[in-house]
Amino acid sequence: MENIPHIPVLYREVITTFEDIKDGIIIDCTMGYGGHSSLILENNPNIKLIAIDQDQTAIDFSTKRLEKYGDRVEIRKGRFSNVIQDILREYNKKELKGILADIGVSSLQLDQKDRGFSYESENLDMRMDKDAPLSASNVVNEYSQNDLEIILREYGEIKNYKKIASIIMQKRPFHSAKELSEKLNPFLLKGKKIHPATLLMQAIRIEVNDELGELKNLLQALEDAKLSDAKIAIISFHSLEDRIVKQTFASWSKSCICSPQAMRCECGNNHDLGKILTKKPIVAQDDELKSNARSRSAKLRVFQMDL
């Protein structure tokens, strides 16, 4: 395998998912630093890949990294939920054979402390798109206590969310993620495997980048498109994300959409968009878990659209 900086999660499982696609187009909705993209291009030599990212730093890096594949690669900047709709309008839907989305922040973004994703960062930013109007500083220093409670409860699943929101209100303004982490650390519940501030940072990051909204909009766009023969593969890292994917795939697989109270089927019983290929989410193998801590929360679900 190519020497990939920060090997992408579930890399073998992604290769296997798309290995039977011999031609057409595969879309990588979350290109990042090109890990999954390069693997797909290498293992599917006759496909074209359209890669999407909103982070200009990632685009600059991956443009150079993927240039050896020539015109087999097309890179677009923007939120994937918006760009995917442009692609669906521009290309024949029969050409689109695979869609991959690796939801969440990339390892290299976490490692770049100036981006403000890490609890050790001297900044308080967390924007995947540096030009986006909403930053972590806005959320932490300007949101009401009620709004803070909502994102801490919903996105961070923090049990003492009311207390944490109250302390943020008392101690703000905060000027860096490091300061936020250090001042909140005594009040955050301690976990066995993760830093106490991890869930706090996760909740703020999801709010800043509207990550759940992006996922929902992507799935809705794909549902509306009704692709005739395409594999949809979604990697999630958060229980809320995985639940959205699981429930969406389940609804796509339903042929009858009549009310449970209906005495008999009146909908025509032909509404399924295809079938679920993963009865249970695919998770990392033991060797990957040992070499890549980020993979421990990764879950891959795959749906085969077949209309």
Helices and strands as residue ranges (DSSP letters): H 11-18, E 25-28, H 35-43, E 48-53, H 56-65, G 67-72, E 73-77, H 80-90, G 93-95, E 96-102, H 107-111, G 113-115, H 136-142, H 145-154, H 161-171, H 177-184, G 185-187, H 198-209, H 211-225, E 229-236, H 239-252, E 274-276, H 286-291, G 293-297, E 299-306
